[in-house]
Amino acid sequence: MNQDSHFSGEADRGDTRPILIVPYMWIGDFVRNHTVVRVLNERWPNRPVDLLTTSLCAPLVDYMPGVREAIVWDLPRGRLAVGRQLGLAKLLRERNYGTALVLPRTWKAAIAPALAGIPERVGFVGEFRFGLLNRWRWGEKKLPRFIDKNAALAQPDGAPLPPEWPVPQLRVPAEDTVRWRQANGLSAGAAVALAPGSVGVSKRWTYYPEAARLLTERGLEVWVVGGPGEKGLAQEIVGAGGPGVRDLTGNDLRNGVLAMAAARVAISNDSGLMHIAAALGTPTMGIFGPTSPYLWAPLNGLAATVVQDKSVLSCQPCQSTICKMNDHRCMRDIAAQEVVEIARDVLARTQGLGNV
């Protein structure tokens, strides 16, 4: 039996009305949203599922099975932008959605679905959204994890949480990674992808330059993956690691997806790229300090969850974006040599490269 079969019902299978998901737009959260897609696909196999997305996250939808279409519409974070909301509402109205799942608790996230007249607008109570949503859900604070809060909206109201949610999936055709390597002048050799960025400096492990040097000394190619904000970090890592390190940071998230798909192993902070790599099936090492792996690690599972184990820190996990005590020991006490040895073990275990 399919692990998700308890979401289904015979009465649901005759419904063909399209569904819109309004997700969180941070990259990692957007990837985890694919669990919601999979729950809906199982519950309503004949209802197309579309995703509202920003232009930044739009490339991810191309690799998400079970999604019919990306609705690309950028809304500013800091203001209402009435004209943009009205334009989005018009676009949504033309698509005749039967249901909208509004995952964020903000009132702005619910405006366009309400103006579009989508008959069922599902979301948790929050931010004075009465009138904007009409299928209220309660009890969000009792749900332990971010994914529980989101995926529960795709279930019937009051349904118990399953023992396991379906994991996010990103599927990149093998020929796409071959073309990507050729276009970037990369060999077919084993490469380790490093993702040194994150939202919040406290989540950033600072020994990537030393790790890059140790990895290249073992004959591995190293790729630094990230957005334009990681360009300075990438240059520092390239400087430490030498010609075996390539800076692949840039503006196009698709480039990051393809790099993670082509890598033999990914080493990442708690960031969107960690979730991308895990959803692709690339063996992924997640380095955690101020955040909890239970709450924020990918559902897909990690090849290794790296945390400092030399001492017990009363402040950990603090969930803070800036370290305010203990001089960032939760990350500083994770040595580069330790991470490289774990990467070596992961490569040997998953790829049969015992001589790396």
C-alpha positions, 0 to 999 in steps of 0.5 A, a space after each residue: 500500500 502506498 504510504 500516503 493512501 490514508 489521505 485518499 477518499 473515494 469521494 475525492 477522486 471525482 473532483 477536478 477543480 484546480 488547486 492553488 498553493 500560496 506557499 512560503 517563499 524562502 527557498 528552503 520552505 518552498 522546497 519543503 512545500 512539495 510535501 504539501 503538493 504530494 499530499 494533495 496529489 494523493 488526496 485528489 489525484 484528478 485535481 491539478 495543483 499550481 504553485 504561486 511563486 516568486 521569480 527567484 523560486 520559479 526554477 524549482 517548480 520545473 523539477 517538482 513532479 505533480 505540479 501543473 504550473 508555476 504562477 510567477 508573481 513578485 509581491 513586495 515584502 514590505 508594503 501592500 502593493 494594491 495594484 500588484 494584488 489586483 493584477 494577481 487576483 485577475 490572473 487567479 480568477 481566469 484559472 478557475 481555482 476551486 481551492 486555495 491553500 494559504 500557508 503563510 499566516 499573513 493577511 497579505 498572503 490571503 488578499 489575492 485569493 479572496 479578491 479572485 473569488 476562489 470558493 474554498 480558501 483554507 488557512 490557519 487563524 491569524 493576522 485578522 484574516 476573517 473574510 479573506 479565508 473561509 475554511 478556518 483551521 485551528 490548533 496551529 500552535 499545537 503542531 510541532 514542526 513547520 512541515 506539520 503546520 503546512 501539510 496539515 492544511 492539505 488534509 481533511 479538517 481534524 485528520 490526525 497527522 500521519 507517522 511520516 509525511 511524503 518527502 519533497 522531491 526534485 527530479 533533474 534529468 541526467 542529460 541536464 546535468 551533463 549539459 550543465 557540466 559541459 557549459 561550465 567547463 567542468 569535468 565528470 570527476 567527483 565533486 563536492 558542493 559547498 553551500 556556505 551561505 544562509 539567512 542569518 550569520 549565526 547559521 554560517 559555519 566559517 571553516 569552509 576555506 580550510 575544508 575546501 583545501 583539505 578536500 582538494 588535497 584528496 583529489 576532489 573537485 570543489 564547487 562553491 554554490 550560492 547566490 550573489 550574496 555569497 560571492 565574497 565567501 566564494 572568493 575566499 574559499 577559492 583563494 584557500 583551495 586553489 585551482 581545484 575550487 570553482 566559484 559557481 555562485 550567481 543570480 540564477 537558482 537553476 544553476 544551484 539546482 543543477 550543481 547540487 544534482 551533479 555533485 557527489 556530496 553536498 556540505 551545507 549550512 542550514 539553508 535553502 540549498 541544503 533542502 534542494 540537495 536533499 530533495 534531489 537525492 544528493 548525499 547531503 551533510 547539514 551543519 547545525 548550530 543555533 537551529 534544531 535539526 528536528 525542526 529544520 532538517 529536510 524530511 528527506 534525511 541527511 547523509 550526516 547531521 553535523 553538530 558540535 559534541 564537545 560540550 553541552 551549551 545551555 543556549 543551544 538551540 537558540 534559533 537566533 540569527 546572531 550569536 549573543 553568547 558563548 562566542 558562536 561555539 556551537 559552530 566554531 567548535 566543529 573543525 574542518 578536519 572533522 567535516 572533511 572526514 565525515 564527507 570522506 565516509 559519506 563518499 565511500 559509503 554512498 559511491 563506493 569510493 573507499 580510496 578518496 
